[in-house]
């Protein structure tokens, strides 16, 4: 049984969740030093810089795709500012340990890129209709992925990665005492 969808309520819930992700990214990057940003608890572990860059790239890529707009990564100069050795479409999926090690970014760059993507996300969320929420964006899955499923997936991925970044930061701080 499916419940009737209220687009206004859906927008409020999605906005709230994306705002929470933003608050957590700001918290994890606040006062972040270059040493903290690059710290990896093990040779195969992800750094805070990679985790925040990756979660932002995923949000940028997936929300832009749903909204049918160009990614901030390429349209607003973030790719050039980060100057990473990856193709423009790379979001970090399947990165090797060497790829993770190649991601260096200071706290302000990470926070600013996420802030830009966050604002673009909210612009899209604020315009969502029931029809848009139900629109299929990926037919490779069974059942096909709708906009609403994609946005919930992005939120889940972002929350996992920002939580991992906070954990890595906590490890660094504990070991630095």
N, C-alpha and C positions, 0 to 999 in steps of 0.2 A: 504494500500500500504506500503510495507516495502522498506526501502532504502538499497542500497548495503553497506555492512560493510567493513570499512578499518581498519584492525587490528592495524596498526600503530597509527592511530588517536585514536582508542579506548584505546590503551595502554597509550598514552599521557594524555588523559582525566582522566582515572582511576588513573594513577600515580599522576597527579596534585591534585586530590581530596584526595587521601590517604596522600599526603604530607601536605595538609591543615589540615587534622585531626591531624597529627603528630605535626605540629606547635602549634595547639591549646592545645594539651595535654601538651607539653613542657611549654607553657605559664601558664596554670592553675596549674601546679605542681611546677613551679619556686618559690622558697621562701616559699613554703607551710610548715607551722608548724604542729606538731601533733594535736594541738587543732583545727586548720583550717581543717585538713584532716578528723577529726572525727565529726566535727560540723554537726548537723542536725537541720534545722529550725523548725521542729515539730516532734512529736513522730513517725509519719509514713513516714517522709521524708527520702530521701537518702542522705548519706554523700558524700563528694568529694571522699574519699577513695573508697567507694563502687561504685560510678559512673565510675571512671576511671578504677578500676579493672574490672567491668562488661563490659564496652565497649571494653576493651582489650581482655577479655575472649571471647566475641562474635566474634570479628575480628579474633582472633586466631582459634577459633573453626570452623567458617564458611569458612574462606579462606583455612585453612588446609584441611578441608573436600573436598573442590573443587579441591585443588591441589593433593589430595590423599597422604598427608604426615602426620606424627604424629604432634600433637599440641606441641608448645613450652612449654606450661604449664606443660606437663609431660615429654617431651623429653629433656628439657634443664634446669630442676631443679627449675622452678618457683613455682611449687606447694609446694615444700619443703621450699623455701625461704619465701613464704607468710604464710605458716603454718595455713591455714584456716580449720575450722572443717566441710568441705564439701566434698562430693565424687569427685573424679578426673574429672568426666565429667560435674560437675556443672558449669554453666556459669552465674548464678544469676537470670535466668528467674523464676518468681513466688516466689521470696524470701519474707519471712515475715519480719516484723519490727525487730524481734530478729536476723534474719539472717543478715540483713543490719548492725545491731549494732555489729555483730561479725567480720566485716571486718575492720581491722586496718592495715594501711600501711603507711610508711613514703614516702615523696615525691620522693626520689631517687629510691626506689623500684618500685613505680608506673611508673615513667618515664622510668626506665631501662627495665621493662617488656614490656611496650608499644613499646619502641625502638627496642627490639628484634623481636616482632611480626611485626612491621612496615617493618623492613628489609626483613623478610621472605615474607611478602605480596608483596613488590616491586619485589623480585626475581620471584615470580609467575606471577605478572602482566607483567613483561618484556618479558616473554616467551609466552604470550597469542597469539593464532592464531584465525582466524575466526571460525574454527571448534571447538576450545575449548570454545570460547565465546558462541556458540550455543549449547554446550553439556548440556543435561538435568541432573540436580543434585538432583531434588526433584519432584517426580511424585505425591505427595500427594495434589498438588494444581491443579486447572484448570484455566488457562493453566499451564502445568508443568513449574517448575522454571529452567531457564538456568543459566549457570555460569555468564553471563553478568547481568541478573536480580539479582542474589544473591549478586554480588559485589556492585551493586548500592544500594541494601537494606542494606548491611553492612555499606556503607558510610553514608547513611541516619541515621541509628541507632547511629553510632559513633558521628556524628555531633550533634544529639539531646542530647546525654548524656554528651558530653564535654561542650555543651552550658549550660546544667543544672548545671554542676560542676562549671562553671564560675559564674553562677548566685548565687549559694550557697556561693562561695568564696566572691563575692561582698556583699552579706548579712552579712556574718561574719565580713568583714572588716568595713562595715558601722556601725554595732552594737558595734564594738570594739573601735570606736573613742571616 
